[in-house]
Amino acid sequence: MAMEATDMPPFSVFILGASGEVGKELLNAVSAESRFSEIVLIGRRKIKEEPFSKYEQRVIDFEKIEDYGNAFQDLEIGFCSLGTTRGIAGVDGFIKVDHDYVVNSAKIAKQHGCKHFLIVSSSGANHKSKLLYHKTKGLTEEDLRGIGFDRLSIFRPGLLICNRRQSRPLERVALTLMKPIFSFFPTLVSVPTSYVAKAMVKTALTLNPVKVEVIENKAIHTLASQDE
């Protein structure tokens, strides 16, 4: 049974993918929580814009992640919203970022003290899928399960609702066509990025004896709406 960890000591955390759409909301949600004593942003470059510049940033090379263990040293909770798209990076680039970079970073984090890893996956993730996106997300989930974290939380949001800086024409079309469904069934196939972030923080601060948990789209809505 899950219990909110109100009596637990403060946690040190890191965020992978803080500059992405979910990552920005995640940074806001994490920074608003007093029980996170240390917040470290880990990525391939330093971000000078606010609010990123207010936090400690550690630059790593994902291609040589084994050389950057110190970046993850003694950070107990890891939030990961790292990802790209096939349209931006191509097939190989998409697999490299959404699978290789995520899994390899998780392995190094585990070796250097990460106990709870929280990952943004996708609704429909399945390592046996014939669709590249769902298969890659599914393979990432399977490999993360094998790392042996004290706790692994996998979030499977539906279509993410946000104001993207980078245009995604197909996603815009889908959002337009499915707007009636969003209105009548708000928890069915979509979720605001802010809800995903809130759900991740809520989960990180809740005790749960389950070693691996999968939080689907509807459950993300439920978690995000608690205490509102």
SVG drawing of the C-alpha trace seen along z (x, -y; Angstrom):
<svg xmlns="http://www.w3.org/2000/svg" viewBox="-18 -33 54 42">
<polyline fill="none" stroke="black" stroke-width="0.4" points="0.0,0.0 1.4,-3.4 2.0,-6.0 3.2,-9.6 6.7,-9.9 6.1,-12.9 8.5,-11.7 11.3,-10.7 14.6,-12.8 15.1,-15.1 16.2,-13.6 18.9,-14.5 17.6,-14.2 18.8,-14.6 16.8,-15.3 17.7,-14.0 16.0,-15.9 15.1,-19.0 14.9,-21.2 12.2,-19.1 8.5,-19.7 7.9,-17.3 11.3,-18.2 10.5,-21.9 7.3,-21.0 9.2,-18.5 11.8,-21.1 9.0,-23.3 7.3,-20.6 10.6,-19.4 11.8,-22.8 8.4,-23.6 8.9,-20.6 10.8,-21.3 11.7,-17.6 14.2,-17.7 17.4,-19.0 19.5,-18.9 18.5,-19.3 21.0,-18.5 20.4,-18.9 22.4,-16.4 22.7,-16.9 25.0,-17.3 25.3,-21.1 24.7,-23.8 21.5,-25.8 22.0,-29.5 18.3,-30.5 16.3,-30.9 15.1,-28.9 17.7,-26.3 20.6,-28.6 19.5,-28.7 20.4,-25.0 23.5,-23.0 24.2,-21.6 26.6,-18.7 27.6,-18.3 28.2,-14.7 28.9,-13.0 26.2,-10.3 28.5,-8.5 31.1,-8.1 28.7,-7.8 30.9,-5.4 33.4,-8.3 30.8,-10.4 29.9,-8.5 30.7,-11.4 27.9,-13.4 25.4,-10.9 27.3,-10.4 25.0,-10.0 21.9,-11.3 19.1,-9.1 16.2,-9.8 16.5,-10.1 13.8,-11.6 14.2,-10.9 12.3,-12.6 15.0,-12.3 13.9,-11.7 13.7,-12.8 11.7,-12.0 12.3,-10.0 11.6,-13.2 14.3,-15.1 17.0,-12.4 16.1,-9.7 15.6,-6.1 19.1,-5.4 19.2,-8.7 15.8,-8.1 16.8,-4.6 20.1,-6.0 18.5,-8.7 15.3,-7.0 16.9,-3.7 20.7,-3.7 21.2,-7.1 18.4,-6.4 19.4,-2.8 23.2,-3.6 22.6,-6.6 20.3,-4.6 23.0,-1.9 25.6,-4.5 23.2,-6.2 22.4,-2.9 26.1,-2.2 26.6,-5.6 23.7,-5.6 20.4,-6.1 17.7,-4.1 14.6,-5.2 14.4,-5.8 11.3,-7.4 11.0,-7.3 8.6,-8.9 7.7,-6.1 4.6,-6.1 1.1,-4.6 1.3,-1.5 5.0,-0.7 5.7,2.9 9.0,4.5 7.2,6.9 5.4,4.1 6.0,3.8 5.9,0.0 9.3,-1.6 8.2,-4.1 6.3,-1.6 8.9,1.1 11.7,-1.2 9.9,-2.5 9.1,1.1 12.7,2.3 13.8,-0.6 11.3,0.4 12.5,4.0 16.2,3.1 15.5,0.7 13.7,3.5 16.9,5.5 19.1,2.9 17.8,3.7 16.8,0.3 15.3,0.5 12.3,-1.1 11.5,-1.7 8.5,-3.9 7.4,-3.8 5.0,-6.5 3.0,-5.8 1.3,-9.0 -1.0,-9.3 -0.7,-12.2 1.1,-15.0 -0.7,-18.4 1.7,-21.3 2.9,-24.3 5.8,-22.9 8.7,-25.1 9.4,-22.6 6.6,-22.1 5.2,-18.6 2.7,-18.8 1.3,-15.3 0.8,-15.9 -1.0,-19.1 -3.4,-17.3 -4.0,-14.6 -4.7,-17.1 -7.2,-18.9 -9.0,-15.7 -9.2,-14.3 -10.2,-17.5 -13.8,-16.3 -12.5,-13.1 -10.3,-15.1 -13.3,-17.2 -15.6,-14.2 -13.0,-11.7 -10.1,-13.9 -8.3,-10.9 -8.6,-8.5 -5.8,-9.3 -4.2,-12.6 -2.6,-14.3 -1.0,-17.7 2.8,-17.7 2.3,-19.4 0.2,-16.5 3.0,-14.0 5.4,-16.1 3.1,-16.3 2.4,-12.6 6.2,-11.8 6.9,-14.0 3.9,-12.6 5.2,-9.1 8.7,-9.9 7.4,-11.2 5.2,-8.2 6.4,-5.0 5.4,-1.9 6.7,1.7 6.2,2.6 9.7,2.7 8.4,2.0 5.3,0.0 3.7,-1.1 1.5,-4.2 -0.8,-4.5 -2.4,-7.6 -5.6,-7.5 -3.5,-7.0 -1.3,-9.9 -4.4,-12.1 -5.5,-10.7 -2.1,-11.3 -1.8,-14.8 -5.2,-15.9 -4.5,-14.8 -4.3,-17.6 -5.6,-20.2"/>
</svg>
